[in-house]
Amino acid sequence: MNIAIISPGPFSVPPVKGSSVEHDIDEVTKMIDPEHKVTIYTRRCAAYPKSSVEDNREFIRFPYDNPASYLRKIIRHIRNHKPDVILVENRPIYVLQLKKHFPKIPVFVNMHSHVYGSPPMIGKEKMKRVVRLSSGFITNSEFLRQHFIKSCKIPPAQNSRGTSWRGRDALSGGKAALHDQKTAQTDRACAG
């Protein structure tokens, strides 16, 4: 399966400096089975080349001036490299443009907070539309899941959408193995 993951844009993946979203993208994609090809769309950064490949992960980096121009560049690239599925990280507003350009490709949203799913970042009606258009809506806590069920008025038939518990291995119930050493080395190299 070809999986496209769209990072929010203000920070790079792997993170030189960034939020938990970029760390999450980096760590979770390291655990995806190598039989899947993962393309991570992220911000260009002086510490990394324009594009690079690490195992089954390809990083495509674009300049980030603003969300609209960043997403336009990603859409142009996706048009030529049709993925099987698209995962949008914490920017539900991107779903509206993606579904306009790629109505047949399933688009999932992974929400890390309520900030980008609420006014003034996105209007309530647009957010409800995002939920309807998305093939899946993932949150990183049950609290956030319940917040979106209430604020977007997700009907019971659809509110089985998932919660992904960060830092937990779903199979063993224990903590997920993180690649902290490599991340720390990258952070030191980019900070120096």
C-alpha positions as CSV (number, residue, x, y, z in Angstrom):
1,M,0.0,0.0,0.0
2,N,1.2,3.5,-0.8
3,I,0.5,5.8,2.1
4,A,0.8,9.6,1.9
5,I,1.1,11.5,5.2
6,I,0.8,15.3,5.3
7,S,2.4,17.0,8.2
8,P,0.9,20.3,9.3
9,G,3.8,22.3,7.7
10,P,5.3,24.7,10.3
11,F,7.9,22.2,11.4
12,S,10.0,19.5,9.6
13,V,9.9,15.8,9.9
14,P,12.0,14.3,11.4
15,P,11.8,17.3,13.8
16,V,14.7,19.6,14.2
17,K,12.5,21.5,16.5
18,G,8.9,20.8,16.4
19,S,5.8,19.8,18.2
20,S,4.6,16.4,19.3
21,V,2.8,16.1,15.9
22,E,6.1,15.9,14.0
23,H,7.6,13.5,16.6
24,D,4.5,11.4,16.3
25,I,4.7,11.2,12.5
26,D,8.4,10.3,12.7
27,E,8.1,7.6,15.4
28,V,4.8,6.0,14.2
29,T,6.0,5.7,10.5
30,K,9.1,3.9,11.7
31,M,6.8,1.1,12.9
32,I,4.9,0.7,9.7
33,D,5.5,-2.7,8.0
34,P,8.2,-2.3,5.4
35,E,5.9,-3.8,2.7
36,H,4.1,-0.4,2.7
37,K,5.6,2.7,1.0
38,V,5.2,5.8,3.1
39,T,5.6,9.3,1.7
40,I,5.8,12.0,4.3
41,Y,5.1,15.5,3.0
42,T,6.8,18.0,5.3
43,R,8.4,21.4,5.5
44,R,11.8,22.1,3.9
45,C,14.6,22.6,6.4
46,A,18.2,23.5,6.0
47,A,19.2,20.4,8.0
48,Y,17.7,18.0,5.4
49,P,17.8,17.6,1.6
50,K,14.8,18.5,-0.5
51,S,13.8,14.8,-0.5
52,S,15.3,11.7,1.1
53,V,14.6,8.0,1.7
54,E,14.9,6.1,4.9
55,D,13.9,2.5,4.7
56,N,10.3,2.4,3.4
57,R,9.8,6.1,4.2
58,E,10.3,8.9,1.6
59,F,10.4,12.5,2.8
60,I,9.3,15.1,0.3
61,R,10.0,18.6,1.6
62,F,8.4,21.8,0.4
63,P,8.9,25.4,1.5
64,Y,6.3,26.6,4.0
65,D,5.2,30.2,3.5
66,N,1.6,29.6,4.4
67,P,-0.8,26.7,4.6
68,A,-2.4,27.3,1.2
69,S,0.8,27.4,-0.8
70,Y,2.2,24.4,1.1
71,L,-0.9,22.3,0.4
72,R,-0.9,23.4,-3.3
73,K,2.6,22.0,-3.7
74,I,1.6,18.8,-2.0
75,I,-1.5,18.4,-4.2
76,R,0.6,18.8,-7.4
77,H,3.0,16.1,-6.2
78,I,0.2,13.7,-5.1
79,R,-1.5,14.2,-8.6
80,N,1.6,12.5,-10.1
81,H,2.2,9.9,-7.4
82,K,-1.4,8.7,-6.6
83,P,-1.3,7.1,-3.1
84,D,-3.8,4.5,-2.0
85,V,-4.6,6.5,1.1
86,I,-3.9,10.0,2.6
87,L,-3.4,10.7,6.3
88,V,-3.7,14.4,7.3
89,E,-2.0,15.2,10.6
90,N,-3.8,17.8,12.7
91,R,-4.9,20.1,9.9
92,P,-8.5,19.1,9.1
93,I,-9.0,22.1,6.8
94,Y,-6.6,20.4,4.3
95,V,-9.2,17.6,3.8
96,L,-11.6,20.0,1.9
97,Q,-9.0,20.7,-0.8
98,L,-7.7,17.1,-0.9
99,K,-11.2,15.6,-1.4
100,K,-11.9,18.3,-4.1
101,H,-8.8,17.1,-6.1
102,F,-8.8,13.4,-5.1
103,P,-12.5,12.4,-4.5
104,K,-11.7,8.7,-4.9
105,I,-8.7,8.5,-2.6
106,P,-9.6,7.8,1.1
107,V,-8.5,10.6,3.4
108,F,-8.1,10.1,7.1
109,V,-7.6,12.9,9.7
110,N,-5.4,12.4,12.8
111,M,-6.3,15.1,15.4
112,H,-3.7,15.8,18.1
113,S,-5.7,18.7,19.7
114,H,-9.0,20.6,19.3
115,V,-7.3,23.8,18.3
116,Y,-7.1,23.2,14.6
117,G,-10.6,21.7,14.6
118,S,-12.3,24.7,16.2
119,P,-12.9,28.4,15.4
120,P,-11.1,30.5,14.5
121,M,-8.9,27.9,12.7
122,I,-11.9,26.3,11.0
123,G,-15.7,27.1,11.2
124,K,-18.0,24.6,12.8
125,E,-19.9,23.9,9.6
126,K,-16.6,23.3,7.7
127,M,-15.4,21.0,10.4
128,K,-18.6,19.0,10.2
129,R,-18.0,18.7,6.5
130,V,-14.4,17.5,7.1
131,V,-15.8,14.7,9.3
132,R,-18.4,13.7,6.7
133,L,-15.8,13.7,3.8
134,S,-13.0,11.9,5.7
135,S,-12.8,8.1,5.5
136,G,-11.6,8.0,9.1
137,F,-11.2,10.4,12.0
138,I,-8.5,9.6,14.6
139,T,-7.8,11.3,17.9
140,N,-5.1,10.8,20.4
141,S,-7.3,10.7,23.5
142,E,-10.8,9.6,24.4
143,F,-11.4,13.2,25.7
144,L,-10.6,14.6,22.2
145,R,-12.8,11.9,20.5
146,Q,-15.8,12.9,22.7
147,H,-15.1,16.6,22.0
148,F,-15.4,16.0,18.3
149,I,-18.4,13.7,18.6
150,K,-20.2,16.5,20.4
151,S,-18.9,19.5,18.5
152,C,-19.4,17.9,15.1
153,K,-22.6,16.1,16.0
154,I,-21.2,12.8,14.7
155,P,-24.1,10.3,14.6
156,P,-23.8,7.0,16.6
157,A,-23.3,5.0,13.4
158,Q,-20.1,7.0,12.7
159,N,-18.7,7.7,16.1
160,S,-16.9,4.4,16.3
161,R,-14.0,6.3,14.8
162,G,-10.8,5.6,16.7
163,T,-8.6,6.8,19.4
164,S,-4.9,6.1,19.0
165,W,-3.1,6.0,22.4
166,R,0.3,7.7,21.9
167,G,3.3,6.0,23.4
168,R,1.5,2.7,23.8
169,D,2.0,-0.6,21.9
170,A,-1.5,-1.7,21.0
171,L,-0.6,-5.4,20.9
172,S,1.2,-5.7,24.2
173,G,-0.5,-2.8,26.1
174,G,3.0,-1.6,27.0
175,K,5.1,1.4,25.9
176,A,6.0,1.5,22.2
177,A,9.7,1.2,21.3
178,L,10.9,4.7,20.4
179,H,13.9,5.6,18.4
180,D,15.1,8.3,20.8
181,Q,18.8,7.9,20.2
182,K,18.5,8.7,16.4
183,T,16.2,11.6,17.1
184,A,18.6,13.0,19.7
185,Q,21.5,12.7,17.3
186,T,19.6,14.5,14.6
187,D,18.5,17.2,17.1
188,R,22.1,17.7,18.2
189,A,23.4,17.9,14.6
190,C,20.8,20.5,13.6
191,A,21.2,22.6,16.7
192,G,25.0,22.8,16.4
